[in-house]
Amino acid sequence: MARYFSIVLWFRLLCLGTLAIWPFVAYAQQNDMHDLRQFTLGMNVASLPSSGYTDFTCTDQPSRHLPAWSAWEECPANAQGLRGISFRYDEQATPHVSDATKGTKVAGHPVRLALYLSNAAQLKAILIETDPKARLYLRKKAFLLADQAKSRFGPTGWQCRSHAADAARIPVGGVFIDQDCEKTTATRHFVLAQRLYRPSGGTLDSFVSETRLLIETPPAP
């Protein structure tokens, strides 16, 4: 029982913002900044960084390992005709980073990453998903990345739709979040999902806490 109340209190404090999060710099203040690290929509595959990244696999065929970005054409195309490459940060290239930033993380959150390339070898989309296999302490915070993403890419202009709790999904510590948002600018289309709930009948550790952000070129008018 004590463990239950500690988890409930932890989530309530977290949602009230009494725990620190890693802030993004407002997107509007830095028009020339990259979308993610060294990656910017529109760049050619030949311009992708030659070091600092490893474990390349086809996003839609994870068992298929690639030697480098240049093998992107070996991956199957999705419904949009884009070929996805999943990857992670190469810790061997940055051996002196702190524990807070060690590993494949965005704003302090362990993530899974993918780049989507067109047949013209251009970067058309970037996918950032919180890692469901992260340590429990970090997984509890995963839903917060959505709020950080809104700050990073500008807090205004988001169109959001929230879903109510139901028999299959219940609040965690009195908090329930199931929200899908979109935002379109002249050069970007953002699709953002934020979840925090527990499946009914699940254990204390079986909650869902996640963020999924897709950054892509805007759809044709």
CORVENLIN-V651896 format. One record per residue. N is the residue number from 1. BURIAL is # if it has 24 or more other ideal C-beta (glycine too) atoms within 12 Angstrom, else .. D_LAST is the distance of its C-alpha to the last C-alpha in Angstrom with 2 decimals. Layout:
BEGIN
((N,BURIAL,D_LAST) (N,BURIAL,D_LAST))
END
This chain:
BEGIN
((1,.,55.30) (2,.,55.35) (3,.,52.62) (4,.,50.46) (5,.,50.87) (6,.,50.18) (7,#,46.80) (8,.,45.98) (9,.,46.99) (10,#,45.07) (11,#,41.76) (12,.,42.43) (13,.,43.25) (14,#,40.22) (15,#,37.83) (16,.,39.67) (17,.,38.94) (18,.,42.61) (19,.,41.92) (20,.,40.39) (21,#,36.93) (22,.,35.52) (23,.,33.23) (24,#,30.07) (25,.,29.76) (26,.,27.04) (27,#,23.89) (28,.,23.55) (29,.,27.04) (30,.,26.47) (31,.,23.32) (32,.,24.69) (33,.,25.58) (34,.,24.59) (35,#,22.57) (36,#,25.71) (37,#,28.98) (38,.,28.46) (39,#,25.02) (40,#,21.81) (41,#,18.39) (42,#,18.10) (43,#,21.86) (44,.,23.51) (45,#,25.82) (46,.,28.70) (47,.,28.20) (48,#,28.53) (49,#,31.86) (50,.,34.87) (51,.,36.83) (52,.,36.61) (53,#,34.89) (54,#,36.43) (55,.,36.45) (56,#,33.44) (57,#,32.57) (58,#,29.81) (59,#,27.83) (60,.,27.64) (61,.,31.19) (62,.,33.18) (63,.,36.43) (64,.,35.17) (65,.,36.17) (66,#,34.97) (67,.,37.08) (68,.,34.29) (69,#,30.58) (70,.,31.20) (71,.,31.77) (72,#,28.17) (73,.,27.90) (74,.,30.65) (75,#,28.38) (76,.,26.71) (77,.,22.96) (78,.,21.26) (79,.,18.93) (80,.,15.96) (81,.,18.22) (82,#,19.16) (83,#,22.84) (84,#,24.17) (85,#,27.27) (86,#,29.14) (87,#,31.69) (88,#,33.89) (89,#,35.44) (90,.,38.65) (91,.,41.38) (92,.,43.81) (93,.,41.88) (94,.,42.22) (95,.,45.58) (96,.,46.39) (97,.,43.56) (98,.,44.67) (99,.,44.66) (100,.,41.93) (101,.,39.43) (102,.,40.98) (103,#,38.93) (104,#,35.21) (105,#,34.14) (106,#,31.36) (107,#,32.76) (108,#,35.94) (109,#,34.49) (110,#,35.12) (111,#,31.85) (112,#,30.52) (113,#,27.95) (114,#,25.68) (115,#,23.48) (116,#,20.88) (117,#,20.73) (118,#,18.71) (119,.,20.74) (120,.,20.46) (121,#,22.44) (122,#,19.89) (123,#,19.74) (124,#,16.40) (125,#,17.67) (126,#,20.86) (127,#,22.54) (128,#,25.36) (129,#,27.57) (130,#,30.93) (131,#,33.75) (132,.,35.47) (133,.,38.56) (134,#,39.10) (135,.,42.43) (136,.,42.82) (137,.,43.09) (138,#,39.74) (139,#,38.02) (140,#,38.97) (141,#,36.80) (142,#,33.70) (143,#,31.81) (144,#,32.20) (145,#,29.81) (146,#,26.90) (147,#,28.29) (148,#,28.77) (149,#,25.19) (150,#,24.05) (151,#,26.56) (152,#,25.62) (153,#,21.90) (154,.,22.51) (155,.,23.91) (156,.,21.62) (157,.,18.15) (158,#,18.79) (159,.,18.16) (160,.,21.07) (161,.,22.70) (162,.,26.39) (163,.,28.44) (164,.,32.12) (165,.,35.08) (166,.,36.61) (167,.,39.58) (168,.,38.13) (169,.,36.95) (170,.,39.10) (171,.,39.11) (172,#,40.53) (173,#,43.10) (174,.,41.83) (175,#,38.22) (176,#,35.36) (177,#,31.75) (178,#,29.04) (179,#,25.69) (180,.,22.04) (181,#,19.70) (182,#,16.15) (183,#,14.92) (184,.,11.78) (185,.,12.51) (186,.,11.23) (187,.,12.42) (188,#,13.11) (189,#,12.41) (190,#,15.86) (191,#,17.26) (192,#,20.87) (193,#,23.69) (194,#,27.16) (195,#,30.22) (196,#,33.87) (197,#,36.15) (198,#,39.02) (199,.,39.21) (200,.,41.97) (201,.,45.26) (202,.,44.21) (203,.,46.41) (204,.,46.04) (205,.,44.40) (206,.,41.93) (207,#,39.33) (208,#,35.62) (209,#,34.38) (210,#,31.12) (211,#,27.83) (212,#,24.83) (213,#,22.10) (214,#,19.13) (215,#,17.49) (216,#,14.52) (217,#,11.76) (218,.,8.51) (219,.,6.35) (220,.,3.84) (221,.,0.00))
END
